Amino acid sequence: MDLIAEKLIGKELREIQHKAKYDTMIIFEDGSITAWTDVKVSISFGDDPVIVRDVVWSGEWFTILFNEGEIRVSRIPTSTNPECFIYGSIGQPTLMIVDRGEE
């Protein structure tokens, strides 16, 4: 299992913040992802918490699978900023996982 999967699987989605076209924050119970690429959200909200079940990587997308849907983050940079997204941990502030796309 990859490091970001270890950090996300079993965690609850708490919030999604969309600031601009390529500036989205996906907040979990103990960390967050800041994305500077396309983000597609397809989640059904009900009475139960939205929990990460798995993560799937492809050349074009990083997909977070939940019990009630998914969030896809593009792995194709949209600007001169080489990072597609960064994961930061609340419990380990020195831990940052950076994805730069297809490098």
N, C-alpha and C positions, 0 to 999 in steps of 0.2 A: 504494500500500500504506500502511496506517496505521502509526503509530509502534509500537504494541504488537506488531503482526504482524512488523515489522522486527526487533524485539528477540527474539521467540519462535521464529520459523520456523527450523528446523534445529537447535534446542537440545534437549538431552536432559533428560527428566524425571528428577529424582534422588530426590524424596521428597514424600510427602503427609502433612501433620500435621493431625489433627482434634482440636481442643481442646474445643469445645462445639458446640451445635447450629448456631450462626451464627458460627463462628470457625474457618476452615480456611486452612491455608497450603499452597500448591503451589510446590515448590521446583525450580528448573531449574539448569543448570550455571553460569549467571552472573546469576541474578536470581530473584525470587519474586513470587507473587501472594498477598496476604492478602485473603480474602473474608469478608464479614459477612452473606452471604445463603445461600440454598440452593445446595449444590454436589452435582452428580451425577457419579459416576465409573463409567466402563465401559471397562476396559482389560484386555487379555490380556497377561500377562507371560510372556515366553519367554526365549530365550538372547540375543536382540538387544536393544540399548538402545531405550527408548521415546522416539522423536524427534517433535517438533512438525512437522507437515506443512502446516498451514494454521490460520487462525482465522476464525471466521464470527460476525458480529454480527446480532442481531435485536432487536426491541423488548423481548423477555423474557429472552433468553439471550446470553451470550458463550460461544462453544463453541471449545475448543481441540481440533483434530483431530490425532491421532497416527498413526503407522504401525500401531498395534495397538489403536485405540479412540479414546475421547474423554473430555474432562472438560467439563461444562457448568456455568457459574456464572450464577446468576440475576441479572438486572439490575433486579429489583424490590426496593427497600429493605424490610427486615424490622423496622426499629426507627426511633427518632428519629435515629439516625446516618444522615446523608444519603449516605454513601459505600457503594457496593455492593462495590467491591474497589479495591485499590491495587496497582500493579506497581512494584517497586523493583529497581534494577540494582546489582549488586555492583561492576561496573567503573566506573559513573558514579553515585556515591552521592547526587549532587544531583538525579538524574533520578527523578521519581515521576510515574506516570501514574495518574490518579484517574478512576474511572467512577462516576457518580452516577445511573445508570439512564437513564430515558427523558427526562431534562431536555433 
